Structures are given as C-alpha cells and as structure tokens.
Amino acid sequence: MRLLTLKDLLFASAPCAVGGQAVLEGIMMRAGNRIAVAVRMPDGNIAVKNMPWFSLTRAAVLQKPFVRGFPILLETMINGIKTLNLSARLTGTEEGEEIKSWHLALTLAFSIGMALVLFVVLPHLFSVGMQWLGISGDLNSVSFHAWDGLFKFALFIGYIAAISFLPDIYRVFQYHGAEHKAIWAYEREVPLNARSALEMSRLHPRCGTTFLLFVLSIAILLHTITVPMGLLLWTPENPALKHTMVICFKLLLMVPISAIAYELIKFSSRITQPIAGAVLRTPGLLLQLLTTREPDESQMEVALVALKEALYTDAPEIDTPVYQCLEEAHAG
C-alpha cells in the first residue's frame, strides 16, 4: 500500500470526476451525473439513496470555460440543499416530505442572501467605520478596500473556527474528512475498506473549501482594482447613493468572480509545476485543517458506501448492514 506524501497533496492529478459533500450523519458522493447519499441511521444501519445530479449546465454554451463557473456554483448549492434535507429526514432530524421546488428556491435565495450580507455588505460597512475613525481612506482609496478584504478573511476564518466547536458541526467535519479519505483511496487504488481508507489524508486539493478561498481572494483583488476605477468614470454626489452603487456593483461581480475561481481550481488540480502547484494548493490545504477532522471507522464506512454506490461498484468491505431506502437505487 502506498501512503500519501506531501508531494501527493500538493501535486495530485485529477484522474476521475469524483467529488462529495458531508451531510448530517453521512456523505454525498458524486460521480458524473449521478449522486449517492449514505447516512448512518439511528439503529446503526446505513441507508443509501441514489439520484441524478441536478444540472444547470446542460446547454453547450454554459459548459464553456469562464461561463460555467457561476451556474455550477448554483447547481452545487441546489444539490447540496437537497442532500442535506434528505439526510435530515433519514436520520429523523427533520420530519416531513421531500423539499418542494418553491421551498428549495426560497432556501437557496436565503442562503445566497445571507452569504452576500456577511461577506459583501458587512465588510463594506466595517470599512466605512474605519474611514469614520480616520484609519482608512474614502471609497476611492486602496486602503478602504484593504480593510474590506482584511475583515472578509477574518470573518471567514473566524466563522469556520467558531462553528467547529459545535458538536454537530464537529461530526460534519469528521464526515468531511471521511469523504476526502474515501476519494483518495479510490484515486490511489487501495482496497476500499475502512482500515485502508483511514490511512489516507483528510486533506484534498479539489475540496470545495479551496474553491471558497479562491472566491474570497479573487473578490478582494477585483474589488480593490475595479471599484476605484469605476468611481473615476462616475461618482454620485450623494454619499448614500455612492455606497449603495458600490455594494450593488460588488454583488454583480460575484458572477465573474465565481467563474474565475472555478477555472482556477480546475487548473490547480492539474498543474504539475512544483512552485505554482504549491502556491495554489497550500492555502486551501491549510484551511482544510479547520474544515475537516479525523473520522472514526463507522464514519469511514458510510463514506465508502456512498462512493461505491455512486460508482456502481461492488459493495464495500464493511461489517455494518446496508439497505437501500428507495427503489430507484441503481436506476437511470
């Protein structure tokens, strides 16, 4: 068995399209256009459901580089909300029927709205406060956006660090680590059993955490460059209108920011040049030290069930009974 080294983490290639997400007491794994959600039930068994990946990029034009990033971000959020809802119902955390389309739309809109308030509006208001204290320049200055960027990073890291102390979130982070270990085991072609997979690293260069870090970094760079340039072209005389216009402009920039970030993470997963690979991957891997935890054997079993169901392969080598929760498994 070949164990992972630091070189593997920094310069790993992407031989297959397998990804995943931690959910409540389980894992969602995606392979191509299908996903499998496996959760540990209260009785100790593992329930599995297979379903198609909901896609917004079936049209050829939406699959082109620097166009696909934003719709892929939206479809990832939609599938993530659906699988989280499924895991909540299977584990008994939430009762009721599967989430409706209108409910999904409202949840998605609320999630996007909260993210924009936290990472666009709130940092902007913080920079306004720094200007009021005389520590920052006005909206046209680099210092204003430097404070904005600093607060974004502090808020992002602080939020992740704070929620990691919650017991339920800690278990989600353990499942996140199990997801990465299962994917590493598959990519390194080691036996897909819990003991072998647990020896893999809990960090992975294609993690969504790295994507969020790219989004944040690109947002800070583009805001610092484009906002002062735009204000040189036209600046409203009314201060309230001026700040409102800048905030709206930052919101619109999320489309190109997500597009650039997606292409960057795709590029970083393929790059083999040592220095460039280390520069692009190391920050994301370090951030994963916060968003992942070492899983136990039972959590590793759940990740392997989800992976093998997504790939249509044989049953994993585990002792826990597994059952399909819906008849549509292995369909489509």
C-alpha positions as CSV (number, residue, x, y, z in Angstrom):
1,M,0.0,0.0,0.0
2,R,1.4,3.4,-1.0
3,L,0.7,6.1,1.6
4,L,0.2,9.8,0.7
5,T,3.1,12.2,0.9
6,L,3.2,16.0,1.0
7,K,4.1,15.8,-2.7
8,D,0.8,13.9,-3.4
9,L,-1.2,16.6,-1.6
10,L,0.5,19.5,-3.4
11,F,0.8,18.0,-6.9
12,A,-2.1,15.5,-7.2
13,S,-3.7,14.9,-10.5
14,A,-7.4,14.5,-11.1
15,P,-7.9,11.2,-12.9
16,C,-11.6,11.0,-12.3
17,A,-14.6,13.2,-11.7
18,V,-15.5,12.1,-8.2
19,G,-16.4,14.6,-5.5
20,G,-18.6,14.8,-2.5
21,Q,-20.0,16.7,0.4
22,A,-20.6,15.9,4.1
23,V,-24.2,15.9,5.2
24,L,-25.9,15.2,8.5
25,E,-24.5,11.9,9.8
26,G,-23.4,11.0,6.3
27,I,-21.8,11.6,2.9
28,M,-23.0,12.6,-0.5
29,M,-20.7,11.3,-3.3
30,R,-21.0,12.4,-7.0
31,A,-19.6,10.5,-10.0
32,G,-20.5,12.1,-13.3
33,N,-24.2,12.9,-13.5
34,R,-25.3,10.7,-10.5
35,I,-25.0,11.1,-6.8
36,A,-25.4,8.7,-3.8
37,V,-26.3,9.8,-0.3
38,A,-25.4,7.4,2.5
39,V,-26.3,8.2,6.1
40,R,-25.8,6.3,9.4
41,M,-29.3,5.6,10.8
42,P,-30.2,5.8,14.5
43,D,-30.4,1.9,14.5
44,G,-26.8,1.7,13.3
45,N,-27.5,0.6,9.7
46,I,-26.5,2.7,6.7
47,A,-29.3,4.0,4.4
48,V,-28.4,4.8,0.8
49,K,-30.3,6.7,-1.9
50,N,-29.1,7.2,-5.5
51,M,-30.4,10.1,-7.6
52,P,-29.4,12.1,-10.7
53,W,-27.3,15.3,-10.3
54,F,-29.5,18.3,-10.9
55,S,-27.7,20.3,-13.6
56,L,-28.0,23.9,-14.9
57,T,-25.2,23.4,-17.5
58,R,-26.7,21.0,-20.0
59,A,-26.6,23.6,-22.7
60,A,-23.3,23.7,-24.6
61,V,-22.8,27.4,-24.1
62,L,-23.0,27.0,-20.3
63,Q,-20.2,24.4,-20.3
64,K,-17.6,26.8,-21.8
65,P,-14.7,28.0,-19.6
66,F,-15.3,31.3,-17.8
67,V,-19.0,30.8,-18.4
68,R,-19.7,27.6,-16.4
69,G,-18.4,28.8,-13.0
70,F,-21.5,30.6,-11.8
71,P,-24.2,28.1,-12.9
72,I,-22.1,25.3,-11.5
73,L,-21.9,27.2,-8.2
74,L,-25.7,27.5,-8.2
75,E,-26.3,23.9,-9.1
76,T,-23.9,22.7,-6.4
77,M,-25.8,24.8,-3.9
78,I,-29.1,23.3,-5.1
79,N,-27.9,19.7,-4.9
80,G,-26.3,20.4,-1.5
81,I,-29.5,21.7,0.0
82,K,-31.4,18.7,-1.4
83,T,-29.0,16.2,0.0
84,L,-28.8,18.0,3.4
85,N,-32.6,17.9,3.5
86,L,-32.6,14.2,2.6
87,S,-30.1,13.4,5.3
88,A,-32.1,15.3,7.9
89,R,-35.2,13.3,7.0
90,L,-33.4,9.9,7.0
91,T,-31.8,10.5,10.4
92,G,-35.0,11.8,12.0
93,T,-33.6,15.3,12.5
94,E,-36.4,16.7,10.3
95,E,-39.8,15.2,9.6
96,G,-42.0,15.7,6.6
97,E,-41.9,15.2,2.8
98,E,-39.1,15.9,0.5
99,I,-38.4,19.6,-0.1
100,K,-40.6,21.2,-2.7
101,S,-39.4,23.3,-5.6
102,W,-40.6,26.6,-4.2
103,H,-39.2,25.8,-0.8
104,L,-35.9,24.9,-2.4
105,A,-35.9,28.2,-4.3
106,L,-36.6,30.2,-1.1
107,T,-33.8,28.3,0.8
108,L,-31.4,28.9,-2.0
109,A,-32.3,32.6,-2.2
110,F,-32.0,33.0,1.6
111,S,-28.6,31.2,1.6
112,I,-27.2,33.4,-1.1
113,G,-28.6,36.5,0.5
114,M,-27.1,35.7,3.9
115,A,-23.7,35.0,2.3
116,L,-23.8,38.3,0.4
117,V,-24.7,40.2,3.6
118,L,-21.9,38.6,5.6
119,F,-19.2,38.8,3.0
120,V,-20.1,41.8,0.9
121,V,-22.3,44.2,2.9
122,L,-20.9,43.7,6.4
123,P,-17.2,44.1,5.3
124,H,-18.2,47.3,3.4
125,L,-19.8,48.7,6.5
126,F,-16.8,47.8,8.5
127,S,-14.6,49.8,6.1
128,V,-16.9,52.7,6.4
129,G,-16.4,52.5,10.2
130,M,-12.6,52.5,9.7
131,Q,-13.0,55.6,7.5
132,W,-15.1,57.3,10.2
133,L,-12.3,56.6,12.7
134,G,-9.7,58.1,10.4
135,I,-7.9,54.8,9.9
136,S,-9.0,54.3,6.3
137,G,-9.3,56.5,3.2
138,D,-12.5,57.1,1.4
139,L,-14.3,54.8,-1.0
140,N,-11.9,55.7,-3.9
141,S,-8.8,54.6,-1.9
142,V,-7.0,51.3,-1.8
143,S,-6.9,51.4,2.0
144,F,-10.7,51.3,2.1
145,H,-10.8,48.0,0.2
146,A,-7.8,46.7,2.0
147,W,-9.7,47.0,5.3
148,D,-12.7,45.4,3.5
149,G,-10.6,42.4,2.4
150,L,-9.0,42.0,5.8
151,F,-12.4,41.9,7.5
152,K,-13.7,39.4,4.9
153,F,-10.8,37.0,5.7
154,A,-11.2,37.5,9.5
155,L,-14.9,36.9,9.3
156,F,-14.5,33.8,7.1
157,I,-11.8,32.1,9.2
158,G,-13.5,33.2,12.5
159,Y,-16.8,31.8,11.4
160,I,-15.3,28.4,10.5
161,A,-13.3,28.2,13.7
162,A,-16.3,29.2,15.8
163,I,-18.7,26.6,14.4
164,S,-16.1,23.8,14.7
165,F,-16.7,23.8,18.5
166,L,-20.3,22.8,18.0
167,P,-20.7,19.0,18.5
168,D,-22.9,18.5,15.5
169,I,-20.7,20.6,13.2
170,Y,-17.6,18.7,14.5
171,R,-19.2,15.5,13.4
172,V,-20.0,17.0,9.9
173,F,-16.3,18.0,9.7
174,Q,-15.4,14.3,10.6
175,Y,-17.6,13.1,7.7
176,H,-15.9,15.8,5.5
177,G,-12.6,14.1,6.4
178,A,-14.0,10.7,5.7
179,E,-15.2,11.9,2.2
180,H,-11.6,13.0,1.3
181,K,-10.1,9.8,2.6
182,A,-12.5,7.7,0.5
183,I,-11.8,9.7,-2.6
184,W,-8.0,9.4,-2.0
185,A,-8.4,5.6,-1.5
186,Y,-10.2,5.4,-4.8
187,E,-7.8,7.5,-6.7
188,R,-4.7,5.7,-5.2
189,E,-6.4,2.3,-6.0
190,V,-6.0,1.0,-2.5
191,P,-8.5,-1.5,-1.1
192,L,-11.8,0.2,-0.5
193,N,-12.2,-0.8,3.2
194,A,-12.3,1.3,6.3
195,R,-8.9,0.3,7.6
196,S,-7.1,1.2,4.3
197,A,-9.0,4.4,3.7
198,L,-8.4,5.7,7.2
199,E,-4.7,5.7,6.4
200,M,-5.3,8.3,3.7
201,S,-5.0,12.1,4.2
202,R,-8.1,14.0,5.3
203,L,-6.9,16.9,3.1
204,H,-7.6,17.0,-0.7
205,P,-6.7,19.7,-3.2
206,R,-10.0,19.6,-5.0
207,C,-12.1,20.4,-1.9
208,G,-14.9,23.0,-2.1
209,T,-13.2,24.8,0.8
210,T,-10.4,25.7,-1.6
211,F,-12.9,27.0,-4.0
212,L,-14.4,29.3,-1.4
213,L,-10.9,30.6,-0.6
214,F,-10.3,31.3,-4.3
215,V,-13.6,33.1,-4.4
216,L,-12.7,35.3,-1.4
217,S,-9.2,36.1,-2.7
218,I,-10.4,37.0,-6.2
219,A,-13.2,39.1,-4.8
220,I,-10.8,41.1,-2.7
221,L,-8.5,41.6,-5.7
222,L,-11.3,42.6,-8.1
223,H,-13.0,44.9,-5.6
224,T,-9.7,46.7,-4.9
225,I,-9.0,47.3,-8.6
226,T,-12.4,47.7,-10.3
227,V,-14.3,49.8,-7.7
228,P,-11.8,52.8,-7.7
229,M,-11.6,52.6,-11.5
230,G,-15.4,52.7,-11.8
231,L,-15.7,55.6,-9.5
232,L,-13.2,57.5,-11.7
233,L,-15.7,57.2,-14.5
234,W,-18.7,58.3,-12.5
235,T,-19.2,59.2,-8.8
236,P,-22.6,60.1,-7.4
237,E,-22.7,63.2,-5.3
238,N,-25.0,61.7,-2.7
239,P,-22.8,59.6,-0.3
240,A,-25.6,57.1,0.4
241,L,-26.2,56.5,-3.3
242,K,-22.5,56.2,-3.8
243,H,-22.1,53.4,-1.2
244,T,-25.3,51.7,-2.4
245,M,-24.0,51.7,-6.0
246,V,-20.6,50.2,-4.9
247,I,-22.3,47.4,-2.9
248,C,-24.6,46.6,-5.9
249,F,-21.6,46.5,-8.2
250,K,-19.8,44.1,-5.8
251,L,-22.8,41.8,-5.8
252,L,-22.8,41.7,-9.6
253,L,-19.1,40.9,-9.6
254,M,-20.0,37.5,-8.0
255,V,-20.7,36.2,-11.4
256,P,-17.2,36.7,-12.9
257,I,-15.6,36.0,-9.5
258,S,-17.1,32.5,-9.3
259,A,-16.3,31.9,-13.0
260,I,-12.6,32.8,-12.5
261,A,-12.4,30.8,-9.2
262,Y,-13.8,27.7,-10.8
263,E,-11.3,27.8,-13.7
264,L,-8.5,28.4,-11.2
265,I,-9.4,25.4,-9.0
266,K,-9.7,23.2,-12.2
267,F,-6.2,24.5,-13.3
268,S,-4.7,23.9,-9.9
269,S,-5.9,20.3,-9.8
270,R,-4.0,19.6,-13.0
271,I,-0.8,21.6,-12.6
272,T,2.4,19.7,-12.1
273,Q,4.9,22.6,-11.9
274,P,6.2,22.5,-8.4
275,I,6.3,26.1,-7.3
276,A,3.0,27.1,-9.0
277,G,1.3,23.9,-7.6
278,A,2.5,24.7,-4.0
279,V,1.4,28.4,-4.3
280,L,-2.1,27.5,-5.5
281,R,-2.8,24.5,-3.3
282,T,-1.1,25.1,0.1
283,P,-3.5,27.8,1.3
284,G,-6.6,25.6,0.6
285,L,-5.0,22.6,2.3
286,L,-4.2,24.7,5.4
287,L,-7.8,25.9,5.5
288,Q,-9.0,22.3,5.4
289,L,-7.2,21.7,8.8
290,L,-10.2,23.7,10.1
291,T,-13.0,22.2,8.0
292,T,-12.0,18.5,8.3
293,R,-11.5,16.2,11.3
294,E,-10.2,12.7,11.6
295,P,-13.2,10.3,11.2
296,D,-13.7,7.1,13.1
297,E,-14.2,3.7,11.4
298,S,-18.0,3.9,11.4
299,Q,-17.9,7.2,9.6
300,M,-15.4,5.9,7.1
301,E,-17.8,3.0,6.3
302,V,-20.5,5.5,5.4
303,A,-18.2,7.4,3.0
304,L,-17.2,4.1,1.3
305,V,-20.8,3.1,0.9
306,A,-21.6,6.4,-0.7
307,L,-18.6,6.2,-3.0
308,K,-19.3,2.7,-4.2
309,E,-23.0,3.4,-4.8
310,A,-22.1,6.5,-6.9
311,L,-19.6,4.4,-8.9
312,Y,-21.8,1.3,-9.4
313,T,-19.1,-0.8,-8.0
314,D,-19.2,-3.8,-5.7
315,A,-20.3,-3.5,-2.0
316,P,-17.5,-2.1,0.2
317,E,-15.8,-4.4,2.8
318,I,-17.6,-3.4,5.9
319,D,-19.4,-5.2,8.7
320,T,-22.4,-2.8,9.0
321,P,-25.7,-3.9,7.3
322,V,-26.6,-1.6,4.4
323,Y,-30.0,-1.2,2.9
324,Q,-31.5,0.9,0.1
325,C,-34.0,3.4,1.3
326,L,-35.7,3.9,-2.1
327,E,-36.4,1.6,-5.1
328,E,-34.7,4.0,-7.5
329,A,-31.2,2.9,-6.4
330,H,-29.1,1.8,-9.4
331,A,-31.7,3.3,-11.8
332,G,-31.1,5.8,-14.6
